[in-house]
Amino acid sequence: MARTHHERASIELMTIYQISKILGSSLDIHKTFREALNVLVSMMGWRRAAVLLMTDEGRLVGQCAVGYSREEAQRLEFAVGEGIVGRVYASGLQMVVPDIAHEPLFLNRTGGLDQAPADQIGYIATPIRADRRTLGVISMDRVVTDQHAVFDEDARLLAMVATLMGQNLLLHRSVSAEHERFTDEARRMAKALKP
């Protein structure tokens, strides 16, 4: 049964509220991002979702994933510009794919297309941005039950979550850098005080 616009808006608002509470509860991004993805998948009826972040080695690697097996999650790795995720990261622009079976940029690295060959699977990837930089990508997919489905609402919701995650990442990195600075200063002072 299709949801009314009012029901959808109410569910989206509750989802954003829950996610903002989760992201504000801890600076442990592994834990909070995974919990946020769990809320997204369960409340929105999506199939799978993942967060990929840029590593120091210059690759986008899965930070956390919901709906993926452990083996599938380990294959969430892309070079900048590679596939949909790599292109979204490189361009800083969201990409909406109504049917991954007909999208050549969808690399099917985790076998998502093979799991439901009879279903049309829609896919959205959104850049996670903060401080005018792209830090990673959040992606989701879902079974398309309505051939005339409009992905605008899913895309808008995913963009809001990406914004919250970007702010959370920026805060996490700032606190980590400050902690590192204090630790270095404490070591330096302890060394200076030794006779």
Accessible surface in RSA format (square Angstrom, percent):
REM  Atomic radii and reference values for relative SASA: ProtOr
REM  Chains: A
REM  Algorithm: Lee & Richards
REM  Probe-radius: 1.40
REM  Slices: 20
REM RES _ NUM      All-atoms   Total-Side   Main-Chain    Non-polar    All polar
REM                ABS   REL    ABS   REL    ABS   REL    ABS   REL    ABS   REL
RES MET A   1   232.36 120.3 146.58  97.0  85.79 204.3 124.40 105.8 107.96 143.0
RES ALA A   2    91.87  84.5  65.04 100.4  26.83  61.0  75.45 106.3  16.42  43.5
RES ARG A   3   107.29  45.0  80.30  40.9  27.00  64.3  33.92  46.4  73.38  44.5
RES THR A   4    78.12  55.6  70.58  71.6   7.54  18.0  75.01 100.8   3.11   4.7
RES HIS A   5   133.86  73.2 122.26  85.0  11.60  29.7  92.42  95.2  41.44  48.2
RES HIS A   6   144.28  78.9 140.30  97.5   3.98  10.2  95.65  98.6  48.63  56.6
RES GLU A   7    79.31  45.5  75.54  57.2   3.77   9.0  33.22  64.3  46.09  37.6
RES ARG A   8    30.46  12.8  30.46  15.5   0.00   0.0   9.16  12.5  21.30  12.9
RES ALA A   9    43.84  40.3  37.46  57.8   6.38  14.5  39.72  55.9   4.12  10.9
RES SER A  10    62.03  52.4  52.73  70.4   9.29  21.4  20.34  43.3  41.69  58.4
RES ILE A  11    45.28  25.8  43.48  32.4   1.80   4.3  45.28  32.6   0.00   0.0
RES GLU A  12    10.00   5.7   9.85   7.4   0.15   0.4   4.64   9.0   5.36   4.4
RES LEU A  13   131.28  73.1 127.32  91.1   3.96  10.0 131.01  92.0   0.27   0.7
RES MET A  14    92.57  47.9  90.19  59.7   2.37   5.7  89.87  76.4   2.70   3.6
RES THR A  15     0.00   0.0   0.00   0.0   0.00   0.0   0.00   0.0   0.00   0.0
RES ILE A  16    33.40  19.0  33.40  24.9   0.00   0.0  33.40  24.1   0.00   0.0
RES TYR A  17   115.45  53.9 111.77  63.6   3.69   9.6  80.87  60.8  34.59  42.6
RES GLN A  18    54.70  30.6  54.62  39.9   0.08   0.2   8.19  17.4  46.51  35.3
RES ILE A  19     0.00   0.0   0.00   0.0   0.00   0.0   0.00   0.0   0.00   0.0
RES SER A  20    45.73  38.6  35.04  46.8  10.70  24.6  24.64  52.5  21.10  29.6
RES LYS A  21   109.81  53.6  95.32  58.5  14.49  34.5  64.25  57.8  45.56  48.5
RES ILE A  22    25.67  14.6  23.15  17.2   2.53   6.1  25.67  18.5   0.00   0.0
RES LEU A  23     8.78   4.9   7.02   5.0   1.76   4.4   7.17   5.0   1.62   4.4
RES GLY A  24    68.97  85.1   0.00   N/A  68.97  85.1  35.73  98.0  33.25  74.5
RES SER A  25    76.17  64.4  35.64  47.6  40.53  93.4  43.66  93.0  32.51  45.5
RES SER A  26    35.63  30.1  21.49  28.7  14.14  32.6  22.66  48.2  12.97  18.2
RES LEU A  27    64.53  35.9  56.97  40.8   7.57  19.0  57.60  40.5   6.93  18.7
RES ASP A  28    66.38  46.5  55.75  55.5  10.63  25.1  26.78  63.0  39.60  39.5
RES ILE A  29    13.44   7.6  12.93   9.6   0.51   1.2  12.93   9.3   0.51   1.4
RES HIS A  30   113.51  62.0 109.79  76.3   3.73   9.5  75.23  77.5  38.29  44.6
RES LYS A  31   101.81  49.7  92.64  56.8   9.17  21.8  72.14  64.9  29.67  31.6
RES THR A  32     0.00   0.0   0.00   0.0   0.00   0.0   0.00   0.0   0.00   0.0
RES PHE A  33     0.00   0.0   0.00   0.0   0.00   0.0   0.00   0.0   0.00   0.0
RES ARG A  34   112.67  47.3 112.67  57.4   0.00   0.0  36.95  50.5  75.72  45.9
RES GLU A  35    60.44  34.7  59.05  44.7   1.39   3.3  29.12  56.3  31.33  25.6
RES ALA A  36     0.00   0.0   0.00   0.0   0.00   0.0   0.00   0.0   0.00   0.0
RES LEU A  37     0.00   0.0   0.00   0.0   0.00   0.0   0.00   0.0   0.00   0.0
RES ASN A  38    63.36  43.7  60.68  58.6   2.68   6.4  20.65  49.7  42.71  41.3
RES VAL A  39    25.01  16.5  24.17  21.9   0.84   2.0  24.98  21.7   0.03   0.1
RES LEU A  40     0.00   0.0   0.00   0.0   0.00   0.0   0.00   0.0   0.00   0.0
RES VAL A  41    23.42  15.4  21.71  19.6   1.71   4.1  21.71  18.9   1.71   4.6
RES SER A  42    86.84  73.4  54.81  73.2  32.03  73.8  52.42 111.6  34.43  48.2
RES MET A  43    58.44  30.3  46.68  30.9  11.75  28.0  46.79  39.8  11.65  15.4
RES MET A  44    11.25   5.8   0.00   0.0  11.25  26.8   0.00   0.0  11.25  14.9
RES GLY A  45    57.68  71.1   0.00   N/A  57.68  71.1  30.98  85.0  26.70  59.8
RES TRP A  46    10.25   4.1   0.77   0.4   9.48  22.3   0.06   0.0  10.18  16.5
RES ARG A  47    50.88  21.4  33.63  17.1  17.25  41.1  39.05  53.4  11.83   7.2
RES ARG A  48     5.84   2.5   5.65   2.9   0.18   0.4   2.54   3.5   3.30   2.0
RES ALA A  49     0.22   0.2   0.00   0.0   0.22   0.5   0.22   0.3   0.00   0.0
RES ALA A  50     0.00   0.0   0.00   0.0   0.00   0.0   0.00   0.0   0.00   0.0
RES VAL A  51     0.00   0.0   0.00   0.0   0.00   0.0   0.00   0.0   0.00   0.0
RES LEU A  52     0.41   0.2   0.41   0.3   0.00   0.0   0.41   0.3   0.00   0.0
RES LEU A  53    12.49   7.0  12.04   8.6   0.45   1.1  12.04   8.5   0.45   1.2
RES MET A  54    42.91  22.2  28.60  18.9  14.30  34.1  27.32  23.2  15.59  20.7
RES THR A  55    42.49  30.2  30.15  30.6  12.34  29.4  36.97  49.7   5.52   8.4
RES ASP A  56   153.50 107.5 112.03 111.5  41.47  98.1  33.74  79.4 119.76 119.4
RES GLU A  57   144.76  83.1 109.53  82.9  35.23  83.9  67.11 129.8  77.65  63.4
RES GLY A  58    37.68  46.5   0.00   N/A  37.68  46.5  26.33  72.3  11.35  25.4
RES ARG A  59    83.69  35.1  83.69  42.7   0.00   0.0  37.35  51.0  46.34  28.1
RES LEU A  60     0.00   0.0   0.00   0.0   0.00   0.0   0.00   0.0   0.00   0.0
RES VAL A  61    51.96  34.2  50.33  45.6   1.63   3.9  50.33  43.7   1.63   4.4
RES GLY A  62    24.96  30.8   0.00   N/A  24.96  30.8   2.85   7.8  22.11  49.5
RES GLN A  63    44.06  24.6  22.17  16.2  21.90  52.1   3.87   8.2  40.20  30.5
RES CYS A  64    15.25  11.5   4.40   4.9  10.85  25.5  15.25  38.6   0.00   0.0
RES ALA A  65     9.51   8.7   1.46   2.3   8.05  18.3   1.46   2.1   8.05  21.3
RES VAL A  66    14.35   9.4  13.77  12.5   0.58   1.4  14.35  12.5   0.00   0.0
RES GLY A  67    49.41  60.9   0.00   N/A  49.41  60.9  25.32  69.5  24.10  54.0
RES TYR A  68    31.58  14.7   7.56   4.3  24.03  62.5   1.96   1.5  29.63  36.5
RES SER A  69    51.62  43.6  37.07  49.5  14.55  33.5  44.67  95.1   6.95   9.7
RES ARG A  70   185.31  77.8 170.82  87.1  14.49  34.5  54.60  74.6 130.71  79.2
RES GLU A  71   103.37  59.3 101.71  76.9   1.66   3.9  49.60  95.9  53.77  43.9
RES GLU A  72    21.03  12.1  21.03  15.9   0.00   0.0   3.52   6.8  17.51  14.3
RES ALA A  73    34.14  31.4  26.56  41.0   7.58  17.2  26.97  38.0   7.17  19.0
RES GLN A  74   131.75  73.7 102.02  74.6  29.73  70.8  44.81  95.4  86.93  65.9
RES ARG A  75   105.45  44.3  99.17  50.6   6.29  15.0  55.28  75.5  50.17  30.4
RES LEU A  76    10.23   5.7   9.14   6.5   1.09   2.7   9.14   6.4   1.09   2.9
RES GLU A  77    63.82  36.6  62.86  47.6   0.96   2.3  11.00  21.3  52.83  43.1
RES PHE A  78    15.19   7.6  15.19   9.4   0.00   0.0  15.19   9.2   0.00   0.0
RES ALA A  79    33.54  30.8  33.54  51.8   0.00   0.0  33.54  47.2   0.00   0.0
RES VAL A  80    74.07  48.7  50.98  46.2  23.09  55.6  50.98  44.3  23.09  62.6
RES GLY A  81    30.68  37.8   0.00   N/A  30.68  37.8  18.42  50.6  12.25  27.4
RES GLU A  82    53.07  30.5  45.74  34.6   7.33  17.4  26.76  51.8  26.31  21.5
RES GLY A  83     6.61   8.2   0.00   N/A   6.61   8.2   0.94   2.6   5.67  12.7
RES ILE A  84     5.04   2.9   2.66   2.0   2.38   5.7   2.66   1.9   2.38   6.5
RES VAL A  85     4.44   2.9   4.11   3.7   0.33   0.8   4.11   3.6   0.33   0.9
RES GLY A  86     0.00   0.0   0.00   N/A   0.00   0.0   0.00   0.0   0.00   0.0
RES ARG A  87   119.79  50.3 118.57  60.4   1.22   2.9  33.60  45.9  86.19  52.2
RES VAL A  88     1.78   1.2   1.45   1.3   0.33   0.8   1.78   1.5   0.00   0.0
RES TYR A  89    38.59  18.0  34.65  19.7   3.94  10.3  14.50  10.9  24.10  29.7
RES ALA A  90    63.42  58.3  26.98  41.6  36.44  82.9  32.37  45.6  31.05  82.3
RES SER A  91    66.47  56.2  33.41  44.6  33.07  76.2  39.74  84.6  26.74  37.5
RES GLY A  92    15.67  19.3   0.00   N/A  15.67  19.3   4.41  12.1  11.27  25.2
RES LEU A  93   125.56  69.9 122.65  87.7   2.91   7.3 123.98  87.1   1.57   4.2
RES GLN A  94    64.72  36.2  37.10  27.1  27.62  65.8  17.57  37.4  47.14  35.8
RES MET A  95    46.36  24.0  43.29  28.7   3.07   7.3  37.97  32.3   8.39  11.1
RES VAL A  96    58.54  38.5  36.57  33.1  21.97  52.9  36.57  31.8  21.97  59.6
RES VAL A  97     4.62   3.0   3.83   3.5   0.78   1.9   4.62   4.0   0.00   0.0
RES PRO A  98    73.10  53.3  73.10  66.6   0.00   0.0  73.10  60.4   0.00   0.0
RES ASP A  99    30.16  21.1  26.56  26.4   3.60   8.5  10.07  23.7  20.09  20.0
RES ILE A 100     2.57   1.5   0.03   0.0   2.54   6.1   0.03   0.0   2.54   6.9
RES ALA A 101    58.23  53.5  30.68  47.4  27.54  62.7  30.76  43.3  27.47  72.8
RES HIS A 102   148.60  81.2 119.01  82.7  29.59  75.7  86.32  89.0  62.28  72.5
RES GLU A 103    38.65  22.2  32.13  24.3   6.52  15.5   2.02   3.9  36.63  29.9
RES PRO A 104   120.97  88.2  89.73  81.8  31.24 113.6 102.99  85.0  17.99 111.8
RES LEU A 105    41.32  23.0  40.99  29.3   0.33   0.8  41.32  29.0   0.00   0.0
RES PHE A 106    32.67  16.3  17.66  10.9  15.01  39.1  18.28  11.1  14.39  41.2
RES LEU A 107    74.63  41.6  46.20  33.1  28.43  71.5  50.58  35.5  24.05  64.7
RES ASN A 108    40.80  28.1  27.84  26.9  12.96  31.2  12.64  30.4  28.16  27.2
RES ARG A 109    78.18  32.8  58.86  30.0  19.32  46.0  27.98  38.2  50.20  30.4
RES THR A 110     8.80   6.3   7.29   7.4   1.51   3.6   2.64   3.6   6.16   9.3
RES GLY A 111    15.86  19.6   0.00   N/A  15.86  19.6  14.05  38.6   1.81   4.1
RES GLY A 112     0.08   0.1   0.00   N/A   0.08   0.1   0.08   0.2   0.00   0.0
RES LEU A 113    48.33  26.9  46.56  33.3   1.78   4.5  46.56  32.7   1.78   4.8
RES ASP A 114    98.14  68.7  77.81  77.4  20.33  48.1  36.15  85.1  61.99  61.8
RES GLN A 115    90.55  50.6  54.19  39.6  36.36  86.6  40.39  86.0  50.16  38.0
RES ALA A 116    16.37  15.1  10.36  16.0   6.01  13.7  16.05  22.6   0.32   0.8
RES PRO A 117   115.79  84.4  82.76  75.4  33.04 120.1  87.68  72.4  28.11 174.7
RES ALA A 118   105.93  97.4  63.67  98.2  42.26  96.1  74.46 104.9  31.47  83.4
RES ASP A 119    66.40  46.5  52.83  52.6  13.56  32.1   4.12   9.7  62.28  62.1
RES GLN A 120    38.90  21.8  29.04  21.2   9.86  23.5  13.32  28.4  25.58  19.4
RES ILE A 121     0.55   0.3   0.05   0.0   0.50   1.2   0.05   0.0   0.50   1.4
RES GLY A 122     0.47   0.6   0.00   N/A   0.47   0.6   0.47   1.3   0.00   0.0
RES TYR A 123    14.97   7.0  14.90   8.5   0.07   0.2   5.88   4.4   9.09  11.2
RES ILE A 124     0.22   0.1   0.22   0.2   0.00   0.0   0.22   0.2   0.00   0.0
RES ALA A 125     0.00   0.0   0.00   0.0   0.00   0.0   0.00   0.0   0.00   0.0
RES THR A 126     5.71   4.1   5.71   5.8   0.00   0.0   5.71   7.7   0.00   0.0
RES PRO A 127    12.90   9.4   8.15   7.4   4.75  17.3   8.15   6.7   4.75  29.5
RES ILE A 128     0.00   0.0   0.00   0.0   0.00   0.0   0.00   0.0   0.00   0.0
RES ARG A 129    99.82  41.9  89.86  45.8   9.96  23.7  32.11  43.9  67.71  41.0
RES ALA A 130    11.30  10.4   1.25   1.9  10.05  22.9  11.30  15.9   0.00   0.0
RES ASP A 131    93.34  65.4  67.36  67.0  25.97  61.4  12.97  30.5  80.37  80.1
RES ARG A 132   219.22  92.0 192.26  98.0  26.96  64.2  73.87 101.0 145.35  88.1
RES ARG A 133   116.37  48.9 112.31  57.3   4.06   9.7  62.60  85.6  53.77  32.6
RES THR A 134    21.06  15.0   9.08   9.2  11.98  28.5   6.13   8.2  14.92  22.6
RES LEU A 135     6.05   3.4   4.26   3.0   1.79   4.5   5.95   4.2   0.10   0.3
RES GLY A 136     0.00   0.0   0.00   N/A   0.00   0.0   0.00   0.0   0.00   0.0
RES VAL A 137     0.00   0.0   0.00   0.0   0.00   0.0   0.00   0.0   0.00   0.0
RES ILE A 138     0.00   0.0   0.00   0.0   0.00   0.0   0.00   0.0   0.00   0.0
RES SER A 139     1.74   1.5   1.74   2.3   0.00   0.0   0.00   0.0   1.74   2.4
RES MET A 140     3.05   1.6   1.13   0.8   1.92   4.6   2.25   1.9   0.81   1.1
RES ASP A 141     1.82   1.3   1.19   1.2   0.63   1.5   0.18   0.4   1.64   1.6
RES ARG A 142    37.24  15.6  37.21  19.0   0.03   0.1  12.27  16.8  24.97  15.1
RES VAL A 143    52.63  34.6  44.13  40.0   8.50  20.5  44.13  38.3   8.50  23.1
RES VAL A 144     9.03   5.9   1.11   1.0   7.92  19.1   1.11   1.0   7.92  21.5
RES THR A 145   125.23  89.1  87.61  88.8  37.62  89.7  67.75  91.0  57.48  86.9
RES ASP A 146    76.05  53.3  71.57  71.2   4.48  10.6  29.15  68.6  46.90  46.8
RES GLN A 147   134.75  75.3 106.44  77.8  28.31  67.4  53.45 113.8  81.30  61.7
RES HIS A 148   157.31  86.0 139.74  97.1  17.57  45.0  98.63 101.6  58.68  68.3
RES ALA A 149    27.62  25.4   6.37   9.8  21.24  48.3  11.48  16.2  16.14  42.7
RES VAL A 150   101.62  66.9  83.32  75.4  18.31  44.1  86.54  75.2  15.08  40.9
RES PHE A 151    17.51   8.8  14.20   8.8   3.31   8.6  14.44   8.8   3.07   8.8
RES ASP A 152    99.21  69.5  93.57  93.1   5.63  13.3  26.57  62.5  72.63  72.4
RES GLU A 153    50.39  28.9  50.39  38.1   0.00   0.0  15.08  29.2  35.31  28.8
RES ASP A 154     2.52   1.8   2.21   2.2   0.31   0.7   1.19   2.8   1.33   1.3
RES ALA A 155     9.07   8.3   8.84  13.6   0.23   0.5   8.93  12.6   0.14   0.4
RES ARG A 156   114.18  47.9 107.03  54.6   7.15  17.0  65.09  89.0  49.09  29.8
RES LEU A 157     0.00   0.0   0.00   0.0   0.00   0.0   0.00   0.0   0.00   0.0
RES LEU A 158     0.00   0.0   0.00   0.0   0.00   0.0   0.00   0.0   0.00   0.0
RES ALA A 159    39.35  36.2  37.06  57.2   2.30   5.2  37.62  53.0   1.73   4.6
RES MET A 160    73.58  38.1  68.71  45.5   4.87  11.6  43.06  36.6  30.52  40.4
RES VAL A 161     0.00   0.0   0.00   0.0   0.00   0.0   0.00   0.0   0.00   0.0
RES ALA A 162     2.25   2.1   2.25   3.5   0.00   0.0   2.25   3.2   0.00   0.0
RES THR A 163    72.86  51.8  69.60  70.6   3.25   7.8  45.90  61.7  26.96  40.7
RES LEU A 164    45.53  25.4  42.28  30.3   3.25   8.2  42.30  29.7   3.23   8.7
RES MET A 165     0.00   0.0   0.00   0.0   0.00   0.0   0.00   0.0   0.00   0.0
RES GLY A 166     0.00   0.0   0.00   N/A   0.00   0.0   0.00   0.0   0.00   0.0
RES GLN A 167   105.60  59.1  99.50  72.7   6.10  14.5  39.67  84.4  65.93  50.0
RES ASN A 168    12.03   8.3   8.30   8.0   3.73   9.0   4.60  11.1   7.43   7.2
RES LEU A 169     1.04   0.6   1.04   0.7   0.00   0.0   1.04   0.7   0.00   0.0
RES LEU A 170    61.66  34.3  60.62  43.4   1.03   2.6  60.65  42.6   1.01   2.7
RES LEU A 171    97.14  54.1  92.72  66.3   4.42  11.1  96.48  67.8   0.66   1.8
RES HIS A 172    50.21  27.4  49.95  34.7   0.26   0.7  28.88  29.8  21.33  24.8
RES ARG A 173    90.26  37.9  84.54  43.1   5.73  13.6  44.17  60.4  46.10  27.9
RES SER A 174    67.70  57.2  55.93  74.6  11.77  27.1  28.64  61.0  39.06  54.7
RES VAL A 175    63.43  41.7  61.09  55.3   2.34   5.6  62.96  54.7   0.48   1.3
RES SER A 176    52.11  44.0  42.88  57.2   9.23  21.3  34.24  72.9  17.87  25.0
RES ALA A 177    63.54  58.4  50.70  78.2  12.84  29.2  58.57  82.5   4.98  13.2
RES GLU A 178    72.58  41.7  71.45  54.1   1.13   2.7  32.99  63.8  39.59  32.3
RES HIS A 179   121.83  66.6 118.14  82.1   3.68   9.4  79.62  82.1  42.20  49.1
RES GLU A 180    95.08  54.6  95.08  71.9   0.00   0.0  38.12  73.7  56.96  46.5
RES ARG A 181   129.33  54.3 123.16  62.8   6.17  14.7  66.67  91.1  62.66  38.0
RES PHE A 182   116.30  58.2 112.58  69.7   3.72   9.7 112.89  68.4   3.41   9.8
RES THR A 183    39.61  28.2  34.60  35.1   5.01  11.9  32.83  44.1   6.78  10.3
RES ASP A 184    67.80  47.5  62.61  62.3   5.18  12.3  27.74  65.3  40.06  40.0
RES GLU A 185    62.12  35.7  59.83  45.3   2.29   5.4  27.09  52.4  35.03  28.6
RES ALA A 186    60.35  55.5  50.09  77.3  10.26  23.3  56.01  78.9   4.34  11.5
RES ARG A 187   146.29  61.4 138.20  70.4   8.09  19.3  70.03  95.7  76.27  46.2
RES ARG A 188   142.09  59.7 135.89  69.3   6.20  14.8  71.17  97.3  70.92  43.0
RES MET A 189   100.81  52.2  99.43  65.8   1.37   3.3  82.55  70.2  18.26  24.2
RES ALA A 190    55.88  51.4  47.02  72.6   8.87  20.2  52.96  74.6   2.92   7.7
RES LYS A 191   162.60  79.3 150.41  92.3  12.20  29.0  94.88  85.4  67.72  72.1
RES ALA A 192    79.05  72.7  41.21  63.6  37.84  86.1  53.36  75.1  25.69  68.1
RES LEU A 193   142.55  79.4 117.99  84.4  24.56  61.7 120.69  84.8  21.86  58.8
RES LYS A 194   155.28  75.8 135.93  83.4  19.34  46.1  81.56  73.4  73.72  78.5
RES PRO A 195   177.45 129.3 104.79  95.5  72.66 264.1 142.83 117.9  34.62 215.2
END  Absolute sums over single chains surface
CHAIN  1 A    10870.1       8850.8       2019.2       6352.7       4517.4
END  Absolute sums over all chains
TOTAL         10870.1       8850.8       2019.2       6352.7       4517.4
